[in-house]
Amino acid sequence: MRTVALCLAASLVSGTSSALAEKWPSRPVTMVVPFAPGGGTDVLGRIAGRALSEVLGQQVIIENVGGAGGMVGSARVAKAAPDGYQFVLGSRADAINQTLYKTPLYNLVTDLAPVVLVAEQPMVLVARKDLPVANMQEFIAFVRKNQAAMQFGSAGAGSTGHIDCALLNAAIGVDIPHIPYRGGGPAMQDLIAGRFDYFCTLTPTIMQQIGSNLVKPIAILTRDRSPMLPNLPSAYEQGLKDIDASTWFGFFLPAHTPASIIERLHDATVAAMDTSWVQERLNEVGTASVSAERRSPEYLRDFVKTEIERNAAPIKAAGISVN
């Protein structure tokens, strides 16, 4: 009798989950963007959110929940009800946070369900417009000579920009004070105002400012040039061989979300990202969508584990840690 009762209970739970999943989404859905408005993550989130709204037939509400290098927003979704109505635009920052913070607010592998890898963006090194350098070699020489009086900014402690600029500093042998902001947008505004010296950020955050000559581009921090900034040499081709920095983005739901909801959000995202106007906007803002074979939930699950390990090594080697 006990076995029969347990089977009945399991059947009821499964049936309830299936019924909920079949109706999903029956109301607006919230996409948590774990950084402030105006940054590269926010730009991508708003493009994807608009397209998803069209595919799902329900409004996708963008909610910026910044703090702790993206950890606050992701932790909120990790603790949310697993009903599909809150998901997070996670990123490489989430993988970094698993090592960077002594006590992360969530476990990226067990507390969030991977849905789909969405896009990638290269990092770019930019400086205040009046910094007296024209290329990477001049930048390195200037920073080494003036490091006692210089500062760099980022979208927040533990953000990809913080880590990549810290690794850049280590690669060129300097120790520069860090100014953390609550997002790439606020940091960019202060860089334009000349309140600090340089900034490692995602391409979408800064393309318009580069085009308007509000900041000075130094290098794409990847091995190859970006097709969105074809005239900007990479750090690699300018002689800095040890830096290859880009970031990735993906959607995650709370753990234990029904598989059918994960599949529905996955399929809707793929359809949304493949629409022609989305592809055009991604090109405009310096973002590349990922190839079809890298879009499955299973791929993202394995990719996340690899990314945690890959980012842990340089963080530990550089001695970077946040309480």
Buried (B, 14 or more C-beta within 10 A) or exposed (E): EEEEEEEEEEEEEEEEBEEBBEEBBEEEBBBBBBBBBBBBBBBBBBBBBBBBBBBBEBBBBBBBBBBBBBBBBBBBBBEBEBBBBBBBBBBBBBBBBBBBBEEBBBEBBEBBBBBBBBBBBBBBBBBBEEBEBEEBEBBBEBBEEBBEEBEBBBBBBBBBBBBBBBBBBBBBEBEBEBBBBBBBBBBBBBBBEEEBBBBBBBBBBBBEBBEEEBBBBBBBBBBEBBEBBEEBBBBBBBEBEEBBBBBBBBBBBBBEBBEBBBEBBBBBBBBBBEEEEBBEBBEBBBBBBBEEEBBBBEBBBEBBEEBBEEBBEBBEEBEBEBE
